[in-house]
Amino acid sequence: MIKGLHHIAIICSDKQRSLSFYVDALGFEIVRTHVRPEHHDEIIMLEGYGVVLELFIDDTHPPRVTNPEALGLRHLAFRVEDVEKLSESLKARGFYPELIRKDSFTCEKMTFVKDPDGLPIELHE
């Protein structure tokens, strides 16, 4: 029986850019890191808002297929208190969300911003 979501794993190409986005801009906290020389990568575990993100820092992977989208995970969606305020904060840090719009299904305000490697992140009130 599933008890809940354990973590979300994300492959990232650049440690500093990814931490700037997930830690500095979105507010996740680093809880531990683990360098794996045998895999030529570093794992950084982040926590925040009841979510655990596992960043795999490894620049040897191909770029994300976005246009056209490939099968598999489409995007991550985070519920936020104030999408307008967070959008402005992201812009001030050099990340550029799309225009805020109303979700056609829920009628709630939302937008998308891409992480440094092109993973779409939905911000949804």
C-alpha atoms as one frame of an Amber mdcrd trajectory, in Angstrom:
protein
   0.000   0.000   0.000   1.348   3.434  -0.925   1.656   5.788   2.051   2.697
   8.915   0.168   5.271  10.462  -2.123   8.835   9.741  -1.005  10.841  12.061
  -3.266  11.168  13.490  -6.760  14.475  12.907  -8.577  15.711  15.541 -11.033
  18.842  15.329 -13.197  20.608  18.697 -13.308  23.581  19.799 -15.379  24.919
  22.656 -13.248  25.069  22.613  -9.442  25.160  26.379  -8.848  22.365  27.205
 -11.312  20.162  24.441  -9.917  20.735  25.499  -6.303  20.079  29.110  -7.275
  16.686  28.023  -8.617  15.528  25.380  -6.134  17.121  26.787  -2.942  17.476
  30.530  -3.433  14.409  31.185  -5.608  11.949  28.487  -4.496  13.065  28.160
  -0.867  14.000  24.491  -0.561  16.720  23.636   1.967  19.737  21.392   1.452
  19.544  18.510   3.929  22.455  16.373   2.718  24.816  15.792  -0.161  26.595
  12.729  -1.429  29.368  12.669  -4.051  29.458   9.428  -6.035  32.805   9.228
  -7.867  31.874   5.855  -9.337  28.879   7.510 -11.078  30.612  10.852 -11.735
  27.798  12.741 -10.037  26.672  14.385  -6.828  23.308  13.895  -5.140  21.823
  16.820  -3.243  18.728  16.178  -1.156  16.444  19.171  -0.681  13.392  19.482
   1.551  10.660  22.044   1.834   6.893  22.341   2.036   6.494  18.617   2.731
   8.361  17.740  -0.496  11.746  16.052  -0.942  13.709  16.753  -4.125  16.722
  14.640  -5.049  18.991  16.547  -7.431  21.456  14.470  -9.431  24.199  16.850
 -10.562  25.681  15.357 -13.736  26.296  17.266 -16.947  26.780  14.164 -19.115
  23.065  13.609 -19.852  21.357  14.796 -23.039  19.116  17.882 -22.876  15.488
  17.468 -21.910  13.084  16.836 -24.797  10.492  19.599 -24.487   9.372  20.536
 -27.983   7.807  18.221 -28.872   7.209  16.797 -25.415   8.298  13.219 -24.816
   6.470  10.535 -22.873   6.969  10.469 -19.131   6.930  13.200 -16.524   5.470
  16.354 -18.048   6.093  18.877 -15.261   6.183  19.412 -11.497   3.420  21.511
  -9.964   3.775  23.325  -6.654   0.864  24.892  -4.802   1.845  28.430  -3.852
   0.282  31.066  -1.634   0.713  34.001  -4.029   1.645  33.214  -7.633   2.104
  36.897  -8.521   4.526  37.546  -5.654   6.564  34.413  -6.411   6.630  35.271
 -10.123   8.075  38.701  -9.356  10.646  37.158  -7.012  11.687  34.675  -9.708
  12.048  37.475 -12.281  14.269  39.420  -9.874  16.542  36.338  -9.683  16.784
  35.922 -13.451  14.111  33.260 -13.973  11.232  34.177 -16.257   7.779  32.704
 -15.617   5.124  32.804 -18.299   2.259  35.248 -17.961  -0.081  34.393 -15.092
  -3.355  32.907 -16.252  -6.388  31.071 -14.885  -6.251  27.304 -15.128  -9.041
  26.214 -17.494  -9.802  23.203 -15.291  -9.634  24.659 -11.738 -10.079  28.392
 -12.554  -7.181  29.130 -10.166  -4.246  31.417 -10.967  -1.161  29.664 -12.269
   1.963  30.015 -14.355   4.934  27.997 -15.539   8.646  28.647 -15.199  11.455
  26.411 -16.431  14.248  25.282 -14.148  17.822  25.826 -15.423  17.682  22.585
 -17.439  14.279  23.243 -19.002  12.063  21.199 -16.654   8.668  22.946 -16.562
   7.631  23.932 -13.040   3.979  24.891 -12.532   3.163  27.396  -9.805  -0.491
  27.037  -8.876  -2.546  28.943  -6.287
